[in-house]
Amino acid sequence: MISRFNHVSGNQQELFTEFFVSMMNKIFDPVSVPMILVDKDTRVVMINQIFADFLGYTKEEIIGKKVNDIDKNSRFPYVYQTKKEEIAWKHKFENGRTAIVHRIPILDEDDVVIYGFGLVLFQDMNEFKDVIEKSKLLESGLNYAMKKLKQIQGAKYSFNSIIGNSTGMGHANYMSRRAAQTNSNVLILGESGTGKELFAHAIHNGSDRSHQQFVKINCAAIPADLLESELFGYDEGAFTGAKKGGKIGKFELANGGSIFLDEISEMPLGMQAKLLRVLQEKEIERVGGTKTIPIDSRVIAATNQDLAEKVKKKEFRSDLFYRLNVMAIEIPPLREREGDIEIISYKLLEKLSDQLGKFVTHISNDAMKILSAHEWPGNVRELENVLERAINLADSDTILPIHLPYHLKPKSKRVHYKKGTLKEMIEHTEKEMILDLLKETGWNKMKTAEILDISRSSLYDKLDKYGIHNE
């Protein structure tokens, strides 16, 4: 209709305009959102009552006037020139009120402006701020609810929790993300302390099963005679001491979700045979029960042992190994993760400082060199323990070599402590470190304070304390 509007007679145009404006009034006047319609000359042809009240005029005082006569700050003429809409524009009206507005040019098929439509989203900035604050509260509440849901479901970590840029970690991360997109069983391999459970959490949370339960069980921590009932549950009266009504097993709890079998290498051979049947048949039978229960649980297993070697020694079933080893992910030890020590250390520092309630945010260059040179037989778990110890010993916001365990330091660089109390040894070592740095920097106190990552005033206090004077 709009495309043919310019080609009809004057009377027809007038009738069309009258009909169009009447229709707009009927539609928009009852609406509680301020709206305005202006013609090709920016004259107001329709304004609803709430907008007229907002501007401080009657509708009769506005209709027929150019929009700039009502509000000299109006940008409709500019919108007509650019033929581009302005969305969510902060606008201060002539009466001093501020709002968020839309201005939309209405074009015909020849790209000619024939109308302009305006809409006020918020009648004042306080209303806008109120909406923003409510949105923030809603977002905060939603995040809290999602966090609690994840806690209930059992999986706390995601792929964002995995830190490291080394080649080995990149490959493990890639394989884990691919595994998350499948329903296949996953076998995670790695030394103790490398973060195998973290990867298991991430795989579950990255999968289609993320909204279902993530159930974990340590196969080495449960006595062999109780492991079957823990995994598959039991019926009432199955054995002496069995609960009335029986008990649901871990596989049933994880139905629709994932079950994490940690230290799978420690599972007894008899239980391995029963687990194999569950993986093949997708069903379990409770201890003392007579009926089978269908199960849809995705198995994620982990071990720090060489399962292939255990298969050769007949300590692990080969058929179960092949059933589990569909998507194998190998987590590299920390000593092979070149360049990852620093980024992991600072991530752990942030986590531990929050847990311990101490503001420790830095690691000195010398301390970081010691951390980077260590072999880390205990992997990330060992690093976390070392940093926790250091945070507890630190008396500033920086971890220094003195705060690290003695065995971490290369023999050639180990400090020879002066005998005495712990406080005396720490003070002696701190004094020696400050003296060494002052000599290295040519007694440049600003540079020395910068290397120690302390303020100059703190350095001067320590110089006075230890009686250190410029040579």
C-alpha positions as CSV (number, residue, x, y, z in Angstrom):
1,M,0.0,0.0,0.0
2,I,2.8,2.4,0.9
3,S,4.6,1.8,-2.5
4,R,1.4,2.9,-4.3
5,F,0.7,5.8,-2.0
6,N,2.5,8.5,-4.0
7,H,0.7,7.6,-7.2
8,V,-2.9,8.2,-6.1
9,S,-4.9,11.5,-6.3
10,G,-4.8,14.2,-3.7
11,N,-8.2,13.3,-2.2
12,Q,-7.2,9.6,-2.0
13,Q,-4.0,10.5,-0.3
14,E,-5.9,12.6,2.2
15,L,-8.4,9.8,2.9
16,F,-5.6,7.3,3.2
17,T,-3.7,9.5,5.7
18,E,-6.8,10.1,7.7
19,F,-7.5,6.4,7.8
20,F,-3.9,5.5,8.6
21,V,-3.6,8.1,11.5
22,S,-7.0,7.0,12.9
23,M,-5.8,3.4,12.9
24,M,-2.5,4.3,14.6
25,N,-4.4,6.2,17.3
26,K,-6.7,3.3,18.0
27,I,-3.7,0.9,18.2
28,F,-1.2,3.0,20.2
29,D,-3.2,5.5,22.3
30,P,-4.1,2.9,25.0
31,V,-0.5,1.6,25.1
32,S,1.5,2.6,28.1
33,V,4.7,3.1,26.1
34,P,5.2,6.7,24.7
35,M,5.0,6.7,20.9
36,I,4.9,9.3,18.1
37,L,4.4,9.4,14.3
38,V,5.6,12.2,12.1
39,D,5.1,12.7,8.4
40,K,7.6,13.3,5.6
41,D,7.9,17.0,6.7
42,T,8.5,15.9,10.3
43,R,5.0,17.2,11.3
44,V,3.4,15.3,14.1
45,V,0.4,13.3,12.8
46,M,0.0,11.0,15.8
47,I,1.1,11.0,19.4
48,N,-0.4,8.9,22.2
49,Q,-1.6,10.4,25.4
50,I,1.3,9.1,27.6
51,F,3.9,10.7,25.4
52,A,2.0,14.0,25.3
53,D,1.9,13.9,29.1
54,F,5.6,13.1,29.2
55,L,6.3,16.2,27.1
56,G,4.0,18.4,29.1
57,Y,1.5,19.3,26.3
58,T,-2.0,18.3,25.3
59,K,-2.3,16.2,22.2
60,E,-4.1,19.1,20.4
61,E,-1.1,21.4,21.1
62,I,1.2,18.9,19.4
63,I,-0.6,17.5,16.4
64,G,0.2,19.3,13.2
65,K,3.3,21.0,14.5
66,K,6.9,20.2,13.4
67,V,8.6,17.9,15.9
68,N,11.4,20.5,16.5
69,D,8.8,23.0,17.6
70,I,7.8,20.6,20.4
71,D,11.3,19.4,21.2
72,K,14.1,21.5,19.7
73,N,16.5,18.6,20.5
74,S,14.7,16.1,18.3
75,R,17.0,14.2,15.9
76,F,14.2,13.2,13.5
77,P,15.5,15.6,10.8
78,Y,18.9,14.0,11.0
79,V,17.4,10.5,10.9
80,Y,15.5,11.6,7.7
81,Q,18.8,12.7,6.1
82,T,20.7,9.5,7.0
83,K,17.6,7.2,6.5
84,K,19.1,5.1,9.3
85,E,17.3,4.2,12.5
86,E,18.6,5.2,15.9
87,I,18.1,2.5,18.4
88,A,18.4,2.9,22.2
89,W,19.6,6.5,21.9
90,K,20.0,8.5,25.1
91,H,18.0,11.7,24.6
92,K,17.5,14.8,26.7
93,F,14.2,16.5,25.9
94,E,13.6,20.2,25.9
95,N,11.7,19.9,29.2
96,G,14.9,18.6,30.9
97,R,13.7,14.9,31.1
98,T,16.1,12.2,29.8
99,A,15.0,8.9,28.3
100,I,16.2,6.1,26.0
101,V,14.5,6.4,22.6
102,H,14.1,4.7,19.2
103,R,13.8,6.8,16.0
104,I,12.9,4.8,12.9
105,P,12.4,6.2,9.4
106,I,9.7,4.5,7.3
107,L,10.7,4.3,3.6
108,D,8.7,3.5,0.5
109,E,10.0,1.2,-2.3
110,D,11.8,4.2,-3.8
111,D,13.8,4.6,-0.6
112,V,12.0,7.9,0.1
113,V,11.1,8.8,3.7
114,I,7.3,9.0,4.2
115,Y,7.0,8.7,7.9
116,G,9.1,8.6,11.1
117,F,8.2,6.5,14.1
118,G,9.5,7.3,17.6
119,L,9.3,5.2,20.8
120,V,10.4,6.0,24.3
121,L,11.8,2.9,26.1
122,F,12.3,4.5,29.5
123,Q,10.6,7.7,30.7
124,D,13.5,8.6,32.9
125,M,17.0,7.4,33.6
126,N,16.1,6.3,37.1
127,E,13.7,3.8,35.6
128,F,16.4,2.7,33.2
129,K,18.9,2.3,36.0
130,D,16.3,0.4,38.0
131,V,15.8,-2.0,35.1
132,I,19.6,-2.5,34.8
133,E,19.9,-3.2,38.5
134,K,17.1,-5.7,38.4
135,S,18.7,-7.3,35.4
136,K,22.0,-7.6,37.3
137,L,20.2,-9.1,40.2
138,L,18.4,-11.5,37.9
139,E,21.7,-12.5,36.2
140,S,23.4,-12.9,39.6
141,G,20.5,-15.1,40.9
142,L,20.6,-17.1,37.7
143,N,24.3,-17.7,38.0
144,Y,23.9,-18.7,41.7
145,A,21.1,-21.1,40.8
146,M,23.2,-22.6,38.0
147,K,26.1,-23.0,40.4
148,K,24.0,-24.7,42.9
149,L,22.5,-27.0,40.3
150,K,26.0,-28.0,39.2
151,Q,26.9,-28.7,42.8
152,I,23.8,-30.9,43.2
153,Q,24.6,-32.7,39.9
154,G,28.2,-33.3,41.0
155,A,30.3,-31.8,38.2
156,K,32.0,-28.5,39.3
157,Y,34.6,-27.9,36.6
158,S,34.4,-27.0,32.9
159,F,36.9,-26.7,30.1
160,N,37.5,-23.1,31.2
161,S,39.0,-24.6,34.4
162,I,41.7,-26.3,32.5
163,I,44.8,-24.1,32.4
164,G,47.9,-24.5,30.2
165,N,49.3,-23.7,26.8
166,S,51.8,-26.5,26.4
167,T,51.6,-28.9,23.4
168,G,50.6,-31.9,25.6
169,M,47.8,-30.0,27.3
170,G,46.6,-28.7,24.0
171,H,46.2,-32.2,22.7
172,A,44.6,-33.5,25.9
173,N,42.1,-30.5,25.8
174,Y,41.3,-31.2,22.1
175,M,40.7,-34.9,22.7
176,S,38.5,-34.2,25.7
177,R,36.4,-31.7,23.8
178,R,35.9,-34.2,21.0
179,A,35.1,-36.9,23.6
180,A,32.5,-34.7,25.2
181,Q,30.6,-34.6,21.9
182,T,30.1,-38.4,21.9
183,N,28.5,-40.9,24.1
184,S,31.5,-43.3,24.0
185,N,33.3,-44.5,27.1
186,V,36.4,-42.4,28.0
187,L,39.6,-43.6,29.6
188,I,41.8,-40.8,31.2
189,L,45.4,-41.7,31.7
190,G,47.9,-39.7,33.8
191,E,50.2,-39.7,36.8
192,S,48.7,-39.0,40.2
193,G,48.1,-35.2,40.6
194,T,47.9,-34.3,37.0
195,G,44.1,-33.4,37.1
196,K,42.4,-36.4,35.7
197,E,39.2,-35.7,37.7
198,L,39.1,-32.1,36.5
199,F,39.1,-33.5,32.9
200,A,36.3,-35.9,33.8
201,H,34.2,-33.0,35.1
202,A,34.8,-31.0,32.0
203,I,33.9,-33.8,29.7
204,H,30.6,-34.3,31.5
205,N,29.8,-30.6,31.6
206,G,30.7,-30.2,27.9
207,S,28.4,-33.0,26.8
208,D,24.6,-33.4,26.2
209,R,24.4,-35.0,29.6
210,S,25.5,-31.9,31.5
211,H,22.1,-31.3,33.0
212,Q,22.0,-34.8,34.5
213,Q,24.0,-36.4,37.4
214,F,27.7,-36.7,37.5
215,V,28.5,-39.5,40.0
216,K,32.1,-40.3,41.0
217,I,33.5,-43.3,42.9
218,N,37.1,-44.2,43.8
219,C,37.5,-47.9,43.1
220,A,40.5,-48.1,45.4
221,A,38.8,-46.5,48.4
222,I,36.0,-49.1,48.7
223,P,36.6,-52.6,50.1
224,A,36.2,-55.3,47.4
225,D,33.2,-57.0,49.1
226,L,31.3,-53.6,49.2
227,L,32.2,-52.4,45.7
228,E,29.4,-54.3,43.9
229,S,26.6,-53.0,46.2
230,E,28.1,-49.4,45.9
231,L,28.0,-49.6,42.1
232,F,24.8,-51.6,41.5
233,G,22.9,-51.1,44.7
234,Y,21.0,-53.9,46.6
235,D,17.5,-55.1,47.4
236,E,16.0,-55.4,50.8
237,G,17.3,-58.4,52.7
238,A,20.2,-58.9,50.3
239,F,22.6,-59.4,53.3
240,T,22.8,-58.9,57.1
241,G,22.5,-55.2,57.8
242,A,20.9,-54.2,54.5
243,K,18.7,-51.2,54.7
244,K,15.0,-51.6,54.6
245,G,13.8,-51.0,51.1
246,G,17.3,-51.6,49.7
247,K,19.7,-49.0,48.3
248,I,20.2,-47.5,44.9
249,G,23.6,-47.9,43.3
250,K,25.9,-45.3,41.7
251,F,25.0,-46.5,38.2
252,E,21.3,-45.9,38.8
253,L,22.1,-42.5,40.3
254,A,24.1,-41.6,37.1
255,N,21.3,-42.8,34.8
256,G,21.1,-40.3,31.9
257,G,24.4,-38.7,33.1
258,S,28.0,-39.8,33.7
259,I,29.7,-42.0,36.2
260,F,33.4,-41.4,36.9
261,L,35.3,-44.6,37.9
262,D,38.6,-43.3,39.4
263,E,41.5,-45.6,39.9
264,I,39.8,-48.3,37.7
265,S,43.0,-50.3,37.7
266,E,42.4,-51.2,41.4
267,M,39.0,-52.9,40.6
268,P,39.1,-56.6,41.5
269,L,39.0,-59.0,38.5
270,G,35.6,-60.4,39.6
271,M,34.1,-56.9,39.6
272,Q,35.7,-56.2,36.2
273,A,33.7,-59.0,34.7
274,K,30.4,-57.6,36.1
275,L,31.3,-54.1,34.9
276,L,32.0,-55.4,31.4
277,R,28.5,-56.9,31.3
278,V,27.0,-53.6,32.3
279,L,28.9,-51.8,29.5
280,Q,27.8,-54.4,27.0
281,E,24.2,-55.0,28.0
282,K,23.4,-51.5,29.3
283,E,21.6,-52.9,32.3
284,I,22.4,-53.7,36.0
285,E,21.1,-56.1,38.6
286,R,21.1,-55.1,42.2
287,V,22.7,-57.4,44.8
288,G,20.1,-59.8,46.0
289,G,17.7,-58.7,43.2
290,T,16.1,-60.8,40.5
291,K,15.2,-58.2,37.9
292,T,17.4,-56.2,35.5
293,I,17.3,-52.4,35.4
294,P,18.0,-50.6,32.1
295,I,20.9,-48.1,32.5
296,D,22.1,-45.2,30.3
297,S,25.2,-44.1,32.1
298,R,28.2,-42.8,30.3
299,V,31.4,-44.2,31.8
300,I,34.5,-42.0,32.3
301,A,37.3,-44.1,33.8
302,A,40.7,-42.9,35.0
303,T,44.0,-44.5,36.2
304,N,47.6,-43.6,37.0
305,Q,48.7,-47.2,36.0
306,D,49.8,-48.6,32.7
307,L,46.6,-50.6,31.9
308,A,48.2,-52.2,28.8
309,E,51.0,-53.6,31.0
310,K,48.5,-54.8,33.6
311,V,46.6,-56.6,30.8
312,K,49.9,-58.4,29.9
313,K,50.3,-59.4,33.5
314,K,46.7,-60.6,33.6
315,E,45.9,-58.1,36.4
316,F,43.3,-56.4,34.2
317,R,40.8,-57.9,31.8
318,S,41.8,-57.3,28.2
319,D,38.1,-57.2,27.0
320,L,37.2,-54.5,29.6
321,F,40.4,-52.5,28.7
322,Y,39.3,-52.5,25.0
323,R,35.7,-51.6,26.0
324,L,36.9,-48.6,28.1
325,N,39.7,-47.6,25.7
326,V,37.4,-46.1,23.1
327,M,38.4,-42.4,23.7
328,A,41.8,-42.4,25.5
329,I,43.1,-39.1,26.8
330,E,46.6,-38.8,28.2
331,I,47.2,-36.0,30.7
332,P,50.9,-35.0,30.5
333,P,52.9,-34.7,33.8
334,L,53.7,-31.2,35.0
335,R,57.5,-31.6,34.3
336,E,56.6,-32.0,30.6
337,R,54.4,-29.0,30.4
338,E,57.0,-26.4,29.3
339,G,55.8,-22.9,30.0
340,D,52.7,-23.9,32.1
341,I,54.2,-23.6,35.6
342,E,53.8,-19.8,35.8
343,I,50.2,-19.6,34.5
344,I,49.2,-22.5,36.8
345,S,50.9,-21.1,39.8
346,Y,49.1,-17.7,39.5
347,K,45.8,-19.5,39.0
348,L,46.4,-21.6,42.1
349,L,47.6,-18.5,44.0
350,E,44.3,-16.7,43.3
351,K,42.3,-19.8,44.4
352,L,44.4,-20.4,47.6
353,S,44.6,-16.8,48.7
354,D,40.8,-16.6,48.6
355,Q,40.5,-19.9,50.6
356,L,43.1,-18.9,53.2
357,G,42.0,-15.3,53.5
358,K,45.5,-13.9,52.7
359,F,46.2,-11.2,50.1
360,V,49.2,-12.8,48.3
361,T,49.1,-12.0,44.6
362,H,52.7,-12.1,43.4
363,I,55.6,-14.6,43.1
364,S,59.1,-13.1,42.8
365,N,61.3,-13.8,39.8
366,D,63.7,-15.9,41.9
367,A,60.9,-17.9,43.4
368,M,59.4,-18.5,40.0
369,K,62.7,-19.8,38.7
370,I,62.9,-22.3,41.5
371,L,59.3,-23.4,40.8
372,S,60.0,-23.8,37.1
373,A,63.2,-25.8,37.6
374,H,61.6,-28.4,39.9
375,E,60.7,-31.8,38.4
376,W,57.3,-32.0,40.2
377,P,56.9,-35.7,40.9
378,G,53.6,-34.9,42.6
379,N,52.4,-32.8,39.6
380,V,49.8,-30.0,40.1
381,R,48.7,-31.4,43.4
382,E,52.3,-31.0,44.7
383,L,52.5,-27.5,43.3
384,E,49.3,-26.5,45.0
385,N,50.6,-27.8,48.4
386,V,53.8,-25.9,47.9
387,L,52.0,-22.7,47.2
388,E,49.6,-23.1,50.1
389,R,52.6,-23.5,52.4
390,A,54.3,-20.4,50.9
391,I,51.1,-18.3,51.3
392,N,50.9,-19.2,55.0
393,L,54.6,-18.1,55.5
394,A,54.5,-14.9,53.4
395,D,54.3,-11.7,55.3
396,S,53.6,-9.5,52.3
397,D,51.8,-9.9,49.0
398,T,54.8,-11.7,47.4
399,I,56.1,-15.2,47.6
400,L,59.9,-15.2,48.0
401,P,62.4,-18.1,47.7
402,I,62.6,-18.2,51.5
403,H,58.9,-19.3,51.6
404,L,59.5,-22.3,49.4
405,P,60.5,-25.8,50.8
406,Y,64.2,-26.5,51.1
407,H,64.1,-29.5,48.8
408,L,62.8,-27.5,45.8
409,K,66.0,-25.4,45.6
410,P,68.9,-26.6,43.5
411,K,71.8,-27.5,45.7
412,S,74.0,-24.8,44.2
413,K,71.5,-22.1,45.1
414,R,70.3,-23.4,48.5
415,V,70.6,-20.8,51.2
416,H,72.7,-21.8,54.2
417,Y,70.6,-20.8,57.2
418,K,72.1,-19.4,60.3
419,K,71.2,-21.6,63.3
420,G,68.6,-20.2,65.6
421,T,64.8,-19.9,65.9
422,L,62.6,-20.0,62.8
423,K,62.1,-16.2,63.1
424,E,65.8,-15.6,63.4
425,M,66.6,-17.8,60.4
426,I,63.9,-16.0,58.2
427,E,65.2,-12.6,59.3
428,H,68.9,-13.6,58.6
429,T,67.9,-15.0,55.1
430,E,65.8,-11.9,54.3
431,K,68.7,-9.6,55.3
432,E,71.2,-11.6,53.1
433,M,68.7,-11.4,50.1
434,I,68.3,-7.6,50.5
435,L,72.1,-7.1,50.7
436,D,72.7,-9.3,47.6
437,L,70.1,-7.4,45.6
438,L,71.4,-4.0,46.7
439,K,74.9,-5.0,45.5
440,E,73.5,-6.3,42.2
441,T,71.6,-3.1,41.5
442,G,74.5,-0.8,42.7
443,W,72.6,0.2,45.8
444,N,69.6,1.4,43.7
445,K,66.9,1.2,46.3
446,M,64.1,1.9,43.8
447,K,65.2,-1.0,41.6
448,T,65.8,-3.3,44.6
449,A,62.2,-2.6,45.9
450,E,60.9,-3.3,42.4
451,I,62.6,-6.7,42.2
452,L,61.4,-7.6,45.7
453,D,58.0,-6.4,44.7
454,I,57.6,-4.2,47.8
455,S,57.2,-0.5,48.3
456,R,60.2,1.8,48.8
457,S,58.9,2.7,52.3
458,S,58.8,-1.1,53.2
459,L,62.3,-1.5,52.0
460,Y,63.6,1.5,54.0
461,D,61.9,0.0,57.1
462,K,63.7,-3.3,56.5
463,L,67.1,-1.5,56.0
464,D,66.6,0.3,59.3
465,K,65.5,-3.0,61.0
466,Y,68.6,-4.9,59.8
467,G,71.0,-1.9,60.1
468,I,71.9,-2.0,56.4
469,H,73.6,1.2,55.2
470,N,75.1,2.2,51.9
471,E,78.7,1.0,51.6
